[in-house]
Amino acid sequence: MDFYRKGYQIYCEACEQYGMPSMNFHLYIKQLTEEQLNAFNEHRKEVDFFDVVHP
């Protein structure tokens, strides 16, 4: 589950940015499709890579 934690953080930030309520972590894992989970994790990897390259 730790694999999805940073993706969940990205999801929560996106919800906050658009003024939408976010679901809790349990629902995040249970309700999102595998494609959606993977999309948030891909974005997380891009953000992590950018932070390493441009500290």
URLINRA-V466559 format. One line per field, one symbol per residue. ss: DSSP state (@ for helix, = for strand, . for the rest). psi: psi as a letter, one per 20 degrees, with the letter a starting at -180 (. if undefined). burial: 1 if it has 24 or more other ideal C-beta (glycine too) atoms within 12 Angstrom, else 0. Layout:
ss=???
psi=???
burial=???
This chain:
ss=.@@@@@@@@@@@@@@@@.......@@@@@@@..@@@@@@@@@@@@@@@@@@@@..
psi=hhhighhhgggggggghjkqqqrrgghgghhqrhggghghhggggggggghghm.
burial=0001011101100000000000000001000000001001100100000000000
